């Protein structure tokens, strides 16, 4: 491919990329217009008479719920002093054992299901037993219980149930009107559409940002497979070719190359990079390079070198045939050893298991 053909290919690819970016911008613009329309529709609903009625209905429901709570609290307060007497009475009143158990568990639910108001008879028996000395309580406590029971006659419970049932019926009517009112459902539907549209816009903006990095450069021939690839490529995925020119330049100067892959959100990357730079200051035969995966170049290099996590450190030198890698935060001793190995000043030692190390200390030789 001659220079003219390269230039034409580059223009063609850039034209396609510009067209793609233009389409994405148009889609984003349309979605933003949709958001404006949705906001106007929502505002129209919120200012409508229908929504005003919904607001008033909800306020009324809150008032009713407060009334219901107040009357529930009153019945629980009246029964709070009767807990111990009911428990003692239950021991000798097998016929009322279940109903007393229900009142002990939940006064309101028990009262709503006690259609014959058997609790009135139970309380009268308790009051009589206390007065006759059959149910023992402390004097002051006994007097308070008797006074409380005297107020809780059949009319007391009927009045309570009438008031409570009236409140709950009113609440049901209000909730029925809220359900019939379509304003809330309309607003919720618009909110869902707005959230979905905003999410789609964010996705397209990310796609547009990635397209900005996909600009086409001049082409060159891959040294391994011979196919045309962008001139800036240092790795060809299809055939596995990797650019070694920079490593050879560092090797020619007699320096070891330490590459530290980092990320802005990684808590251990800064210490790993500082350790490498400290060694660089201490030695003249070391050169450190930081490769941030947040940059297009660093991200591409991480893919080429199959970096799965950060920090990851690679040590490369002229006297060792392959890269020495450290995943995570390396020790200074380990990193210095890798530098010496890459310069041919130290040898790689395979780690030995405990059993092998023990046998090597014995006076006899064992063949493996």
C-alpha positions in Angstrom: 0.0 0.0 0.0 1.6 3.3 -1.2 1.4 6.6 0.6 -1.5 7.8 -1.5 -3.5 4.6 -0.8 -2.7 4.9 2.9 -3.9 8.5 3.0 -7.1 7.5 1.1 -7.7 4.6 3.5 -7.2 7.0 6.5 -9.7 9.5 5.1 -12.2 6.8 4.4 -12.0 5.4 7.9 -12.1 8.9 9.5 -15.2 9.7 7.4 -16.9 6.6 8.7 -16.0 7.5 12.3 -17.3 11.1 11.9 -20.5 9.8 10.4 -20.9 7.4 13.4 -20.2 10.2 15.9 -22.7 12.5 14.1 -25.5 9.8 14.3 -24.8 9.4 18.1 -25.0 13.1 18.7 -28.3 13.3 16.7 -29.8 10.5 18.9 -28.6 12.2 22.1 -30.2 15.5 20.9 -33.5 13.7 20.2 -33.5 12.0 23.6 -32.8 15.3 25.3 -35.8 16.8 23.4 -37.9 13.9 24.7 -36.8 14.8 28.2 -38.0 18.3 27.8 -41.4 17.1 26.5 -41.7 14.7 29.4 -40.9 17.4 31.9 -43.6 19.6 30.4 -46.2 16.8 30.5 -45.3 16.2 34.2 -45.6 19.9 35.0 -49.0 20.0 33.3 -50.3 17.0 35.4 -48.9 18.4 38.7 -50.7 21.7 38.1 -54.0 20.1 37.2 -57.1 19.9 39.3 -56.9 16.1 39.3 -53.5 16.2 40.9 -54.7 18.8 43.4 -57.5 16.4 44.4 -54.9 13.6 44.8 -52.8 15.8 47.1 -55.8 16.6 49.3 -56.9 13.0 49.4 -53.4 11.9 50.6 -53.5 14.6 53.2 -56.8 13.3 54.4 -55.5 9.8 54.5 -52.6 10.9 56.7 -55.1 12.5 59.1 -57.2 9.3 59.3 -54.0 7.2 59.9 -53.2 9.5 62.9 -56.7 9.1 64.2 -56.4 5.3 63.9 -53.1 5.3 65.7 -54.5 7.5 68.5 -57.4 5.1 69.2 -55.2 2.0 68.9 -52.8 3.5 71.4 -55.7 4.3 73.8 -56.8 0.6 73.9 -53.3 -0.7 74.4 -52.8 1.8 77.2 -56.0 0.7 79.0 -54.9 -3.0 78.7 -51.3 -2.3 79.8 -52.2 -2.4 83.5 -54.2 -5.7 83.1 -51.4 -7.8 81.8 -50.5 -9.4 85.1 -54.0 -10.0 86.4 -55.0 -11.6 83.0 -52.0 -13.9 83.2 -52.9 -15.0 86.8 -56.6 -15.4 86.0 -55.7 -17.6 83.0 -54.1 -20.3 85.2 -57.5 -21.1 86.8 -59.8 -20.3 83.8 -59.3 -23.0 81.2 -62.5 -22.1 79.4 -61.0 -18.6 78.6 -57.4 -19.8 78.0 -57.4 -19.2 74.2 -59.2 -15.8 74.2 -56.9 -14.5 77.0 -53.9 -15.7 75.0 -55.2 -13.7 72.0 -55.6 -10.5 74.0 -52.1 -11.0 75.4 -50.7 -11.3 71.9 -52.6 -8.5 70.2 -55.3 -6.6 72.0 -56.8 -4.9 68.9 -57.0 -8.0 66.7 -58.5 -10.0 69.6 -61.1 -7.4 70.2 -62.1 -7.2 66.5 -62.7 -11.0 66.5 -64.3 -11.2 70.0 -67.8 -10.7 68.6 -69.5 -11.8 71.8 -67.3 -9.5 73.9 -66.3 -12.3 76.2 -63.5 -10.0 77.5 -66.2 -8.1 79.5 -67.1 -11.3 81.5 -63.4 -12.1 82.0 -62.6 -8.6 83.4 -65.6 -8.7 85.7 -64.4 -12.1 87.1 -60.9 -10.7 87.6 -62.3 -7.7 89.5 -64.5 -10.0 91.7 -61.6 -12.4 92.4 -59.4 -9.5 93.5 -62.1 -8.1 95.9 -62.6 -11.6 97.3 -58.9 -12.2 97.7 -58.8 -15.1 95.3 -56.5 -13.2 92.9 -53.6 -11.6 94.9 -52.1 -8.3 93.9 -50.4 -5.5 95.9 -52.9 -3.2 97.5 -52.2 -0.1 95.3 -52.0 -2.3 92.2 -55.2 -4.1 93.0 -57.1 -0.8 93.5 -55.9 0.5 90.2 -56.9 -2.7 88.4 -60.4 -2.6 89.9 -60.9 1.1 88.9 -59.6 0.4 85.4 -62.0 -2.6 84.9 -64.9 -0.6 86.2 -64.5 1.8 83.3 -64.1 -1.1 80.7 -67.7 -2.3 80.6 -69.6 -3.5 77.6 -70.5 0.0 76.5 -66.8 1.0 76.6 -65.9 -1.7 74.1 -68.9 -1.0 71.9 -68.1 2.7 71.7 -64.4 1.8 70.9 -65.4 -0.6 68.1 -67.9 1.8 66.6 -65.3 4.6 66.5 -62.5 2.4 65.2 -64.6 0.8 62.5 -65.9 4.2 61.4 -62.3 5.4 61.0 -61.2 2.4 59.0 -64.3 2.6 56.7 -63.4 6.2 56.1 -59.8 5.3 55.3 -61.0 2.6 52.8 -63.2 5.2 51.0 -60.3 7.6 50.7 -57.9 4.9 49.4 -60.6 3.9 46.9 -60.7 7.5 45.6 -56.9 7.7 45.5 -56.9 4.5 43.3 -59.5 6.0 41.0 -57.5 9.2 40.6 -55.1 8.6 37.7 -52.8 11.5 38.3 -50.3 9.6 40.5 -50.1 6.7 38.0 -49.5 9.2 35.2 -46.7 10.9 37.1 -45.1 7.6 38.0 -45.2 6.6 34.3 -43.4 9.8 33.3 -40.8 9.3 36.0 -40.0 5.8 34.7 -39.7 7.2 31.1 -37.4 10.0 32.3 -35.2 7.6 34.2 -35.0 5.3 31.1 -34.2 8.2 28.8 -31.5 9.6 31.1 -29.9 6.2 31.3 -29.9 5.9 27.5 -28.4 9.3 27.1 -25.6 8.5 29.6 -24.9 5.2 27.7 -24.7 7.1 24.3 -22.4 9.8 25.8 -20.1 7.0 27.0 -20.2 5.5 23.5 -19.4 8.9 21.9 -16.5 9.4 24.3 -15.1 6.0 23.3 -15.5 6.9 19.6 -13.3 10.0 20.1 -10.4 7.6 20.9 -11.0 5.5 17.9 -9.4 7.9 15.4 -7.6 6.2 12.5 -3.9 6.6 12.1 -1.6 5.8 9.2 -1.2 2.2 8.4 1.9 0.0 8.5 2.6 -3.7 7.7 2.5 -6.1 10.6 6.0 -7.6 10.9 4.6 -11.0 11.7 1.6 -11.6 9.4 2.1 -8.8 6.8 -1.4 -7.3 7.1 -2.0 -3.6 7.2 -2.5 -2.2 10.7 -2.5 1.4 12.2 1.1 2.7 12.6 0.6 3.3 16.3 -0.3 -0.3 17.1 2.2 -2.1 19.4 0.2 -5.3 19.4 -1.7 -7.3 16.7 -4.4 -9.4 18.3 -5.0 -11.6 15.2 -1.5 -12.9 14.9 -0.1 -12.1 18.4 2.7 -9.8 17.3 4.0 -7.4 20.0 6.2 -4.3 19.5 9.7 -4.9 21.1 11.4 -1.8 19.8 11.2 0.2 23.0 12.4 -2.8 25.1 15.4 -3.2 22.8 16.2 0.5 23.2 16.2 0.2 26.9 18.3 -3.0 26.7 20.8 -1.2 24.5 21.3 1.4 27.2 21.8 -1.4 29.8 18.8 -0.4 31.8 16.0 -2.6 33.2 12.5 -1.5 32.4 9.9 -1.5 35.3 6.4 -1.1 34.1 3.7 -0.4 36.8 0.1 -0.7 35.8 -2.2 1.5 38.0 -5.7 2.8 38.3 -6.9 6.0 39.9 -9.3 4.1 42.2 -6.7 1.5 43.4 -5.5 2.0 47.0 -2.3 -0.1 46.6 -1.2 1.3 43.2 0.4 4.5 44.6 2.7 2.5 47.1 3.7 0.1 44.3 4.6 3.0 42.0 6.5 4.8 44.8 8.5 1.6 45.5 9.5 1.4 41.8 10.5 5.1 41.7 12.5 4.7 44.9 14.5 1.9 43.3 14.9 4.1 40.2 16.4 6.8 42.3 18.8 4.4 44.1 20.0 2.7 40.9 21.2 4.0 37.5 20.3 0.8 35.7 16.5 1.1 36.2 13.9 3.0 34.3 10.3 3.2 35.6 7.1 3.7 33.5 3.6 4.1 34.9 0.7 2.8 32.7 -2.7 4.0 34.0 -5.6 1.7 32.8 -7.7 4.9 32.9 -5.9 6.1 29.7 -6.5 4.7 26.2 -2.8 3.8 25.9 -2.6 2.2 29.3 -5.9 0.3 28.8 -4.6 -1.0 25.4 -1.2 -2.1 26.9 -3.1 -3.8 29.8 -5.1 -5.9 27.3 -1.9 -6.7 25.3 -0.1 -7.9 28.4 -3.1 -9.7 29.8 -3.2 -7.6 33.0 -6.2 -8.8 35.1 -5.8 -6.6 38.2 -3.8 -3.6 39.5 -1.2 -3.0 40.6 0.7 -5.3 38.3 4.4 -4.7 37.8 6.6 -6.1 35.0 10.4 -6.2 35.1 12.2 -6.6 31.7 16.0 -6.6 31.0 18.4 -7.8 28.3 19.9 -10.7 30.3 16.6 -12.6 31.0 14.5 -14.0 28.2 11.1 -13.0 29.6 9.2 -10.5 31.7 9.1 -11.0 35.4 5.6 -10.1 36.8 4.4 -9.1 40.2 0.6 -9.0 40.9 -0.3 -6.8 43.8 2.2 -4.8 46.0 5.7 -6.4 45.6 8.3 -6.3 48.3 11.4 -4.2 47.8 13.6 -7.3 48.2 11.6 -9.2 45.5 11.6 -6.3 43.1 15.4 -5.8 43.5 15.9 -9.5 42.9 13.9 -9.3 39.7 16.1 -6.4 38.5 19.3 -8.3 39.2 17.9 -11.4 37.4 17.0 -9.2 34.4 20.6 -7.8 34.4 22.2 -11.3 34.7 23.5 -10.4 38.2 21.4 -13.1 39.9 19.8 -16.4 38.9 16.2 -17.4 39.1 15.6 -19.9 42.0 12.7 -22.2 41.8 10.8 -22.3 45.2 11.4 -25.6 47.1 8.9 -27.4 49.1 9.5 -28.3 52.8 10.0 -32.0 52.0 12.6 -31.4 49.3 14.5 -28.9 51.4 14.6 -31.4 54.3 15.9 -34.2 52.1 18.7 -32.0 50.7 20.0 -31.6 54.2 20.4 -35.4 54.6 23.9 -36.9 54.0 22.6 -39.2 51.3 21.8 -38.2 47.7 18.3 -38.9 46.3 17.7 -38.8 42.5 14.5 -37.1 41.4 
